[in-house]
Amino acid sequence: AGAAARGGRAGELGPGPAAEQAPSFFPLTDFDDLSFERGLADSFLRTGKPDTGLSRLLLASGEWSWAACQVLSFDASLRTFSIRWVESGKEKRVSRLNLLFDGEDHALYLSRLQQVQAHRTAAEEALRHTKRVDELARRAPEAIPSAKVNAILDRLGRGAG
């Protein structure tokens, strides 16, 4: 029953943060809101016991899928978890945003991901805007050729001719 429940949950999660359209330059973890944390990571840290959950896995097809994993350890300095996917046995370090603990509130987790993605997108858009404004400020204004000025004035009925 556990595996079936996990499969159902994985399907509801969708592809996750890596399925974005435009490339991103800031890690999602820079925008994480720890107020979403409901003690699951802390519980793991207190007990040190292996826990289970889901983590995103890159498939051979190039698509992302959520797969069952076992949480092995936590590196407090990097704020990453070491996990092992159940099916493949492969191990990897993942951020908290790429780990859904068993028993974690689905809706809250998805809200967390959506908020983090929105904050990152807003920060990148603000940076792009600032860059554009800076570039415009550095450009010297181009003079309008006198022939164009005369053509405009002629259309307005104020031309010399």
C-alpha positions in Angstrom: 0.0 0.0 0.0 2.9 2.4 0.8 4.4 2.1 -2.7 1.0 2.7 -4.3 0.4 5.7 -2.1 3.9 7.1 -3.0 3.2 6.6 -6.7 -0.1 8.5 -6.4 1.6 11.3 -4.5 4.4 11.5 -7.0 2.0 11.9 -9.9 0.3 14.8 -8.1 3.5 16.6 -7.6 4.2 17.2 -11.2 7.7 17.5 -12.6 9.0 20.0 -10.0 11.2 23.1 -10.1 13.5 21.9 -12.8 10.8 21.8 -15.4 10.8 25.6 -15.9 10.8 27.1 -19.4 13.6 29.7 -19.1 17.0 28.9 -17.6 17.5 30.3 -14.2 20.6 31.7 -12.6 19.8 31.7 -9.0 19.4 28.5 -6.9 15.9 28.0 -5.6 17.3 27.4 -2.1 18.3 31.1 -2.0 14.6 32.0 -1.9 13.3 29.3 0.4 11.0 30.3 3.3 11.9 28.2 6.3 8.5 29.2 7.9 7.0 26.4 5.7 9.1 23.8 7.6 6.9 21.8 9.9 9.5 19.9 11.9 10.0 17.0 9.6 13.6 17.9 8.8 14.2 18.8 12.5 12.7 15.4 13.5 15.2 13.7 11.2 18.0 15.7 12.7 17.0 14.9 16.3 16.6 11.1 15.8 19.2 10.6 13.1 17.1 7.7 12.0 16.7 7.0 8.2 13.5 8.5 6.9 11.7 8.0 3.7 10.1 10.3 1.1 10.2 11.3 -2.5 12.9 13.2 -4.4 13.1 14.3 -8.0 15.0 12.0 -10.3 16.2 12.8 -13.8 15.1 9.9 -16.1 17.0 8.7 -19.2 14.4 10.4 -21.3 15.5 13.8 -19.9 12.3 14.2 -18.0 12.0 14.6 -14.2 10.0 12.2 -12.0 9.4 12.0 -8.3 10.8 8.7 -6.9 10.8 7.0 -3.5 14.0 7.5 -1.6 15.6 6.9 1.8 17.0 9.9 3.6 20.5 9.0 4.9 22.0 12.1 6.4 21.9 15.9 6.6 24.9 18.3 6.1 24.0 21.4 8.2 26.8 23.5 6.6 25.4 22.9 3.1 21.8 22.4 4.2 21.5 19.4 2.0 20.3 15.8 2.6 22.0 12.7 1.4 19.4 10.4 -0.1 19.3 7.0 -1.8 16.6 6.3 -4.4 14.9 3.0 -3.5 14.6 1.6 -7.0 18.0 2.4 -8.4 20.1 2.5 -5.3 21.8 5.7 -6.5 22.8 8.3 -3.9 22.8 12.0 -4.2 22.8 15.2 -2.1 19.6 17.2 -2.4 18.2 20.4 -1.0 15.1 20.4 1.1 13.1 21.7 -1.9 13.9 18.5 -3.7 12.8 16.3 -0.8 9.2 15.5 0.2 9.2 13.5 3.5 6.6 10.8 3.9 3.8 12.2 6.0 4.5 15.8 4.9 1.6 18.0 4.0 1.3 17.9 0.2 -0.5 21.2 -0.3 1.9 23.0 2.0 4.9 21.5 0.2 3.6 22.6 -3.2 2.8 26.1 -1.9 6.4 26.3 -0.7 7.7 25.4 -4.1 5.4 27.8 -5.9 6.3 30.6 -3.5 10.1 30.0 -3.9 9.8 29.9 -7.7 7.7 33.1 -7.7 10.3 34.9 -5.5 13.1 33.7 -7.7 11.3 34.8 -10.9 10.6 38.2 -9.4 14.2 38.7 -8.4 15.5 37.7 -11.9 13.0 40.0 -13.6 14.1 42.9 -11.3 17.7 42.2 -12.1 16.9 42.1 -15.9 15.0 45.4 -15.6 17.9 47.0 -13.7 20.4 45.8 -16.3 18.2 47.2 -19.1 17.9 50.6 -17.4 21.7 50.6 -16.8 22.4 49.9 -20.4 20.0 52.6 -21.6 21.7 55.1 -19.3 25.1 54.3 -20.8 24.0 54.8 -24.4 24.5 58.1 -25.9 21.3 59.5 -27.4 21.4 59.3 -31.2 20.8 62.5 -33.2 17.8 62.4 -35.5 19.0 63.0 -39.0 18.0 66.5 -40.3 16.2 64.9 -43.3 13.8 63.1 -40.8 13.3 66.2 -38.8 12.4 68.1 -41.9 10.0 65.3 -43.1 8.2 65.4 -39.7 8.0 69.2 -39.8 6.6 69.1 -43.3 3.9 66.6 -42.3 3.0 69.0 -39.4 2.8 71.8 -41.9 5.7 73.6 -40.2 8.4 72.8 -42.8 10.7 75.3 -44.5 9.6 74.1 -47.9 
